[in-house]
């Protein structure tokens, strides 16, 4: 049975070719499901069927602009693009200084003539908006201060694999109201997923994101809860999620943040009020104060399959934005 959407025909006809992906706010329920389906398909063909040669991106190149360092985003994009026959070009702030030695406008136009797609990991989301406005090729958000869409695709593929479907699950976010949470808030309701959020006072998600998430929740008939009590958020949940409390660029605030997040560490005690089948996600890198070893290394923790799925989902996204590829496997159950 396939629940909560219009069926195979509608997903089969979804085309994302030529689109950019700055935020999943811009993607419909069917479009997100299509991305997850293509990702699962590529994973099945390459990992499980051992199809070593799948040159869907042969002759294409990607410019990878990184203002911030990264393990998973760089490795998943670079290896994934190469695995599909394409050529990745990695650019740090020593190679390309967006808006400093060349305007973002000029950079966008130059890159549009030199490659087929750009992934940019930036400090300010406005940099991505400017790149996208001027580029004639797709732009992917590899992380910005506002959103981290490619992480959320990996998270929902991981949950779909583990639970067999997504609709009706409850995800509880316990931690900072940051870019990863913002992306969860733009996506969960579209997949029929309830979202419960616990953040300390002063660390809540952005008001505009809350308003859009509330609208989506009403539209899709899902629950959205905001609280400052971690145990209230965890109650009756299927999935506990957290992230770093101190992001890159916030090192000065570390002492204050650790104090303000006291009581937010995810432990088996947090898990004791959840559903019996509860699991744990973390986008990594992880620090001990966010989640203890007992949970992090337990069988409930899906963090390493989640990290691997960063590769399959960025591949699914790049293939969807650059080609007319149709998945070979039966449609996923959502």
N, C-alpha and C positions, 0 to 999 in steps of 0.2 A: 504493500500500500504506500502511496505517496501522498503526504498530507500537506495542507497549508499552502498549496499554490496551484496554478492553473494547469499543470501537466506537462508531459514531455514535449509536446508540439511547441509550446510557447518558449521553453528553454532552448530547444533546438534552433529556433529562429532568431535568438538573441545574437546580435553582432556588436562587438566592441572595437572593431578595427578602426584605428585612427584616433581613438579617444586618449585623453590623459587620465592619470589617476592621482589627484592631489589629496582627495579625501573620499571615503566611502559614503559620505553625505550625498555625493553626486550620483550614486549608483542605486538602482532600484533593487528590490528583493530578487527578481529574476536574474538581474545582471550579476549580483553577488553569488547566487547559486550557480550560475553558468561558470564563473571564475573558479569556484570550488570544484565543480565537475571536471573542468579541463585539467586542473591541478592533479586531481585524483587519477585521472586518465594517464597523464604523463608519468606519474609515479608508478602506476601499474605497468605500463609498457616498458619503462626503462629499468625500474628496480626489480619488479617481479617477473616480467616476461623476458628480461635480460636483452631487450632490443638496444644493442650498443649504439647503433647508428640511426639517429632520428633527426635528420638535418633540416628541421623546420625553419631555422633562422640562418641557413647558409647564405653567405654573401652580405649579411647584415652586421652592423656594428652598434655598440652602445657606449655612450660617454657616461662614466660613473663619476660624478662630482661629489667629493666628500669634504665638507667643512669640519665635520666631526668624525673621529675615528670610530671603527666598528669591526667586530669579528664576524657576526652572523650576516649582516647586510652585505658586506663586501664579498665574503666567501660564497654565499648563496647566489648572488647575482653573477659574479664572475665565473664560477664553475658552471652554473646553470645555463648561462648564455653560450658558453663554449661547448657544453655538452650537446646543445642543439645546433651546433655548426657555426655559430656566430663569433664575432671578435669583440671582446670587452676591452675598453680603454679606461684605466683607472687614473683619476686626476685628483690630487690633493690640493690644498691651498697654496702649496709651493709651485704647482703647475698652472693653477687657474685661480685667480683671486676675484671672485664674483663682486662686481660693483666697485672694485678698488682700482686695479690697473686697466680694467675694461668694464664698461657698464653691462648690467645683466641683459639689457636690450640687445646690445651688440653681440654678446656671447651667445644668446639664444639664436640669433640669425646666423652667426658663423657655424655653430654646431648643427643647425638644420641643414646646412650644405655639406657637412662632413660625416654625419652619422645618421642612423635611422630612429634612434630613441635615446632619451636621457633619463638617468636616475640620479636625483640630487638629494643628498643628505645635508640639511642646512640648519642653521640656527633659527632663522626667521621665516615663517610661513610665507610672508610677503615676497620673499625672493623667488619662491616657486611660482607664485601667482604671476610675477613679472616675467619669468622665463616662459611660462605657458602662454602668456598673452602674445609674446613676440615670436615664439617658435612655430614652425610649420610641421613639427614632428611631435609624437607623444612625449609627455613629461611624467615621470613617476616620482612620487614623494617617497624618498628612502628614509625619512624621518624629518619632522620639523618641530618647532616648539608647540604647535597646535595639534598635530595629528601624526599617527604612525600606522597608516592603513595596511601596509604589507605585513605587519606583525599580526594584525587581527585576522587576516585571511588564513595565516598559519594556525592561529589559535582555534578558529572554527573548523578547519579541516581536521585538526587533532581531535576535537570533541566529536565531530561526525564519525570519525573512524572508531573512536572508543565506545560511544553510546549507540551507534547505528543510525541515529537521526538527531536532529537539533531541536525541533519544535517542542515546546513544553519544558525544556531544561531551564533551571535557574542558575545564573552565574552571579557570584558575589565578589565584588571588588573591595579589598580591604587595604587602603593605603592612600597615596597621593592622588589628587585630582589632576592627573597629567595628560600628556598627549596620547598615551596608550589607552587610558580610560576614555578620553574623548572619542577615539576611534571605535571602542566597544559601544559607546552610547549612540553612535551613528549607524550601527550595524545590527545590534542584538535583536531589536524589535522586528526588523525586516526578515529575520530568520525564525521568528516565533519564540525568541528566547527572552525570559524575564531577567531583569538586571537589578541587583541590590547593591548599593554603594555606601561604604563607610569611609569617611574622610574626616580628619580632625578639623575643628573650626579654623577657618583661614586657609585651608588647603582643599577646598571644594572645587569641583570642575567649574569651568567658565560658565557664566550665566546664560550666554547665548547658546551654548552647547546644551545646557540643561533644558532650555525652552524647546529646542528642536527635538531633543530626546523625548520630552513629554508629549510633543505632537505626534512623533512616530509611534510611541507607546499607545496612544489613543487610537491612532489609525490602524494598528495591527493587533490591538486587543491584548497587549502584554502588560506586565507589571513593571513599574519603575519606582524604586524606593531609595531615598537619600537619608542617611543618618550619620551620627558621629559615634555610634556604638558598634564596634566590630562584631560582637556576639549577636546583636539584632540582625545585622546584615547576613551573617553566616547561617542563621536559623532556617532550616528546611531547604538548604541550597544543595545543588549537585556539584558545583564547581567553585573552589576558592581560588582567587587570583590576586596576586600582588605584584609589585614592581619595586625598583629602587626608590628609596626615600630621598636620595640626594643625587640629582641628575648632573650630567656634565655641565659645568658652568655655575653650579650651586655650591661648590666646595666651601665657600666662605660661611654659608649658612648651616654647615653640617651639625655643629653642636646644638644649635637651637632646634633644628629639625629632629634630631634624635630624641630630644626631650619632648617635643610636641607629639611625636608618634609613639610614645610610651604606651604599651598595652595593645599595640597593633601587630605585634609579631604573630604570625600564623603558626600554631602548634596543634598537637592532637586534641588539646582542650577546645580550640576553635572548631575542629572537626567533629567534636562530640555532639554538637547541636545541628549538624547537617543531615542530609539524607544518607542512608547506609552505603550508597554507591558513590560517595563523594570522591572527587579527584582534585588535583592541585596543578595550577599553571603559573609560570613566571617567565617573562620574556628574556631574562638573563642580561647582563651578569648579576648574580645574586650576592647579597651580603647577609651574614648570619642574623643581624637584627630583624630582618624582614620575615624570615621563615627559619625555623630551627632544622637541624640535620635530620631529626626523626621524621618530619614530614617530607623534607626536600628529597631525601634518598629512599623514601618508602615506595611501596608498589602503587600507592595512590598518586604519586607524582608523575606527571606526563611531560616534564620539562625537556627531556632529551628528544623524544619523538616530536615535540613542539618545535624545538630548535631545528631538527632535520626538515620539518615541514616548511620552514622558511624557504628552503631551496625549491621544493616542488610548487609552492604557491607563487613565488616570484617568477618561476618558469611559466606557470599557467597564465599569469598576468601578462608577461611579455609576449607570449605566443598569441594571446587574445587581442592585444593591442596592435600587433604587427601582421597578423595573418587571418585567414578565414577558416582556420583549423576547426574540425568537428571531432568531439570525443568519440573514441571507439568503444569504450565500456558502457554498460547500461547506466542510465542516470542514477545519481545518488539519491538515497532517501533523505529527505529533509524534515 
